[in-house]
């Protein structure tokens, strides 16, 4: 289970992001906001607010992780470990 599932969804409820659509959050993400990138990745990973697409989730988590977003790094590690969107790879890190 990813950190997005454990922490971000409950935290987003009642926040400004919870009422926003994928297009709204993508605007933040496209501007390079790592929290927005993490949120977009989580939407794709869980299928909540976007069609479930592990490859897209990985792409957005990687963008956030490359900026030091620790939860995105953990989610990448978990997805590599579980083979979600990629072959299982216990060496690749987020």
N, C-alpha and C positions, 0 to 999 in steps of 0.2 A: 504494500500500500504506500502510495507516495505521500510526501509532506503536503502537497496540494490538497489531497483528499482529507488528510487529518487536520490541517490547520487553516488553509486559505479559504476553503468554502465556508466554514463557520465564521471566519473573520470577515468575509465579504458580505455576509448577511447583515443588512442594516447599514452597510457602508455605501459610499457612492458607487463603487464598482459593482455591487450586487444588482443594482437596477439598470446597469448599462448592458448594451448588447455587445456582441463580438466586434462589430464595426466600431463602437465607441472605444472599447479597450484597445483595439488595434491602432487607433489614432495615437494613443500613448505609446504603445509598443513600437510603432513605426518611427516615433521621435527618439527612440533609444532608451526609453524609460525601462529599467530592469524589472520593476514591479509589474508594469504593464506586460512586458514580455513573459514573465512568469505566469501571470494571469491568463494570457492567451494560450500558453502551453498547457496550463491546467484545464482550460475549457476544452481543448482538443483531446487531452488525455482522458478526461472523464466523460466527454460527450455532453456536458452540461453547458448549454449556450452555443455549442458548435457541434458539427458532426464529429464523432469520435474518429481520430486519425493520429495514430501513434507517431508516424513520421513527422507530421506537423508539430506535434507536441515536443518531440525531440529537438526539432529545429528552433523552436521558440525558447525552450529551456536552455539550449546551448547559447543563444544570444544573451540571455540573462546571466548564465553562469560565466560567460566570458567577461562580464562586467563585475564579477565577484558576488553574485547573488547566491548565498549559501544554500537556500532551500532548492533552488534550481539545480545546483550541483548535486545535492542529495538525490533529487528526483532522476537526474540523468544516471547516476550510479544505480539506482533501483531499477530503472528501465533497462539498462544494460544487463544487470544481474538477472532480470526476469525475462529478457528477450522480447520486450514490448517495443515493436517498431524496428528492431534490429536483432541480428543473431545474438544469442547470449555471449557476453564478453565480460569476464570477470577482471580483466586487466584495464580496460578503458575506463577512464574516470571523467566525472563531470567537471 
